[in-house]
């Protein structure tokens, strides 16, 4: 029987205010803080910190009343976009515990911890470590673990004792919870249920479904089914889970470059072994390093062709590793194969001992190493007779297509300028340029050939640009230019050999 999935939910009751404190460390730590938003002509509180909540303020309260009750209250306008962006960043930070994490606006996180808890000593230890890490960052958090995501979230919103619910016991665990805070139903639904004497989830669960559906519609039943585990609503992770990943949690933080490189070698060996068993090669790798202060650093490398050679991948990481700043040390590393492709047994790493590497494999590795420092591209021919449309930049590992018929038959400049330079032809001889003014100086021409007329490519459709006349000219200095005349303008479009 397939084991049940396990979810860890985190509720951040003062998230918006505490996120503002993180962004504004200059604010007094012991002074109450509240955020307000305008609703019509009124200014109402929408978020508090724990000091303001302890003083008796509540969301929805008028700002003027709150300031009268607490004269020293710090007030700021709410910034929901900044709070949502911060919550997404927090979900990325939570990937130190599991590769699948999601932000649940406005104040929640959801982590799929299936198969991850043993890395932290069990579910209870994982939950304790997560809550403690958030507390060190100045965030108040409540957590819960269950086999249904909505059950865990409902428990995290209401209970402060960090409950861990066994699979199948979700309905019993959520029955005593109040409907409004646990399920976050609309105020109208909660008020209508309260008039019927239904204030707890268990009260509603004991009622016949048909009358509930007729009176309250799908929102109530969907919320109940999700909270009891009868249906699993989709979860959108903050980042797509990687194809393959290996993680190492360290008993002691490491600081030195040598220790980090040695650990990376072990991670690469383990990941490449898994890739080999899966018949895959990595195309993009991400190394995530978590520091003891809760921050993370990420390094990315890519390969042009699928690769699972640990030595080659380690050489690609060599230069980026120098950018890591350990400060007090790294306590955890994860190596993700973000992009993989099928790779047969003939790929790198499959050669017998002592065998010579294939030439194309050596070239691929060279391009990978150069690609970490330079921007590489392969020019690929295109079927066009206009110079700037005759090629495109392709990936260096991309196989070139067949050359179009007649491509390259006409002499072309060795350098085609990205932005043609304006030039003024000042004299003509037998219809060809004889002198010009370029870059503020006059030049006499010792030779001129042309014109070569190129008509517009009508098959592309749309308005047709004017035809072009090209001239090959040589200056008295010996420099040779490719001049273009179109629509009454002269430009230098390229340099001739």
C-alpha positions, -999 to +999 in steps of 0.1 A: +000+000+000+013+034-010+023+055+021+003+086+028+018+119+020+027+142+048+023+179+049+037+205+073+017+238+074+030+270+090+008+299+100+024+333+105-002+353+124+017+386+124+034+381+090+028+415+074+039+435+104+069+413+111+080+413+075+080+451+077+101+450+108+126+427+089+128+454+061+130+482+087+154+471+114+156+507+127+121+504+141+119+501+179+115+464+187+093+469+218+069+495+203+035+482+190+031+483+152+001+481+129-006+484+092-037+501+078-055+502+045-083+524+032-117+509+027-139+535+012-136+567+032-123+548+063-088+538+073-089+504+091-062+482+106-054+452+085-023+437+102-007+439+137+024+427+155+022+407+187+027+438+209-003+455+193-024+423+195-015+419+232-027+455+238-061+446+226-061+459+190-078+439+163-078+438+125-108+458+111-105+484+139-106+521+129-071+536+128-082+566+147-096+544+176-064+524+176-042+555+179-064+568+207-060+536+227-023+533+220-007+568+215+028+553+209+014+529+181+036+528+150+014+529+120+023+523+083+002+518+052-001+482+042+019+469+013+003+437+002+026+433-029+057+435-007+042+410+018+033+385-009+068+388-024+084+382+010+062+352+016+074+337-017+110+343-006+102+326+026+088+296+007+121+294-012+140+295+021+119+266+033+133+244+006+161+237+030+137+213+046+120+198+015+122+205-022+085+210-024+073+242-006+044+265-014+034+300-003-002+303+009-011+340+009-016+360+029+002+344+059+010+307+054+035+281+041+029+245+031+057+220+029+054+185+014+077+166+038+070+131+025+102+111+029+122+141+043+115+139+081+142+112+087+169+138+077+160+158+107+153+131+133+116+127+127+085+148+121+085+163+156+122+173+153+116+188+119+086+209+130+105+221+161+136+231+140+115+249+115+096+269+141+128+277+159+145+289+127+116+313+120+117+325+156+154+334+152+145+354+122+119+374+142+088+356+129+060+343+151+049+309+137+025+281+145+028+247+128+011+214+123+016+181+104-010+159+088-017+138+058-041+163+043-028+197+034-059+216+044-061+197+077-026+207+086-033+244+076-065+245+097-047+231+127-018+255+123-041+285+123-059+276+155-036+254+177-003+266+192+008+232+205+023+221+171+001+190+167+012+160+146-018+141+133-016+104+124-028+094+089-065+089+088-072+109+120-077+143+103-114+144+108-113+138+145-085+163+149-102+192+132-137+186+146-132+209+177-118+238+157-139+270+152-151+274+116-140+309+109-103+308+119-097+272+108-113+272+073-113+310+066-148+309+052-165+342+043-180+362+071-215+358+056-212+320+057-198+319+093-226+342+105-253+322+089-239+290+104-236+306+138-273+316+137-280+278+132-259+270+162-230+256+141-198+271+153-173+242+152-162+221+123-176+190+140-210+206+143-212+210+105-198+176+098-227+160+117-252+177+095-267+162+063-248+173+032-278+180+010-293+208+030-258+223+035-252+222-002-286+239-010-281+267+015-244+274+015-233+260-019-200+244-029-175+267-010-185+252+024-185+216+013-152+220-006-136+234+024-149+206+047-138+179+022-103+193+019-099+197+057-110+161+063-088+147+036-117+135+014-103+156-015-069+170-022-069+204-037-039+211-060-008+226-045+014+250-066+050+247-054+071+279-053+095+262-077+091+231-098+106+200-079+139+190-095+143+158-115+169+145-090+185+159-059+210+149-032+212+166+002+238+166+030+231+180+065+263+185+084+268+179+121+292+209+122+293+239+099+321+241+074+340+272+064+370+265+042+370+263+004+387+229+006+360+214+028+333+228+005+350+214-026+354+180-009+317+179+000+307+190-035+327+160-049+307+136-027+274+153-038+284+150-075+294+114-071+261+105-055+240+125-080+258+111-110+253+076-097+216+082-095+216+098-130+233+067-144+207+044-128+180+065-144+197+066-178+198+104-176+224+131-180+223+165-163+219+197-184+215+222-156+226+219-119+220+240-089+240+239-057+222+254-027+242+262+004+224+271+037+243+291+063+238+288+100+223+323+101+194+311+079+204+326+046+211+307+015+233+310-015+229+293-049+253+284-077+241+274-112+260+257-140+248+243-173+261+219-199+254+219-236+249+181-238+237+156-211+265+149-188+271+127-157+308+129-154+316+140-118+350+153-127+338+174-155+309+189-135+333+196-106+355+216-130+325+236-140+317+244-104+353+254-096+351+291-104+315+297-091+325+281-057+349+310-051+319+333-048+304+315-018+306+336+014+304+311+044+306+338+072+299+316+102+297+284+081+274+263+060+253+236+077+235+221+048+240+216+010+216+204-017+226+196-053+197+196-078+196+183-113+171+209-125+171+198-162+180+163-174+179+145-207+181+109-217+216+096-220+227+062-232+255+040-220+278+055-247+279+089-229+306+103-207+316+082-178+307+050-196+342+045-212+362+016-200+393+023-179+422+036-201+400+042-231+405+074-251+377+099-249+357+106-280+366+138-298+331+151-298+329+145-260+361+164-255+348+193-276+315+193-256+334+195-223+356+223-237+325+243-247+310+237-213+340+251-195+343+281-218+306+287-214+310+294-177+331+324-186+321+335-221+289+338-241+292+312-268+271+308-299+272+289-332+263+309-364+236+291-383+227+300-419+192+311-428+175+313-463+177+350-470+196+373-493+195+403-469+228+404-449+213+407-414+188+379-420+213+354-434+222+338-400+212+334-364+230+327-332+224+291-320+235+272-290+271+259-295+260+222-291+231+226-315+235+206-347+236+230-377+209+226-403+215+220-440+229+251-457+203+268-479+210+266-517+232+294-529+240+305-494+275+321-493+279+323-531+280+361-530+311+379-514+302+393-480+319+414-454+340+398-427+323+420-401+286+430-404+280+459-381+252+455-356+244+492-360+253+506-395+271+539-393+259+569-413+282+582-440+280+611-465+291+605-501+305+639-513+316+630-548+307+605-576+326+592-606+305+574-633+277+568-608+299+553-582+311+570-549+345+588-553+348+605-519+330+605-486+328+621-452+329+596-423+334+600-386+341+637-391+368+633-418+370+634-456+383+604-475+392+599-511+383+565-526+409+546-547+384+519-558+347+514-560+326+485-572+289+483-576+261+488-573+247+454-563+209+458-559+190+436-534+152+438-536+129+434-506+118+399-496+082+402-506+073+367-493+075+378-457+044+399-462+036+434-448+049+467-460+080+463-482+111+483-473+130+501-501+155+482-523+192+485-514+223+492-535+256+479-521+290+493-531+325+478-523+349+507-518+385+512-507+398+543-489+432+558-496+443+544-463+437+509-476+406+503-455+378+486-474+341+492-466+307+478-476+284+508-483+247+505-485+224+531-502+187+529-495+159+555-494+183+583-500+207+574-471+242+560-471+256+538-443+286+517-437+271+482-431+302+461-430+340+457-433+356+439-462+387+417-461 
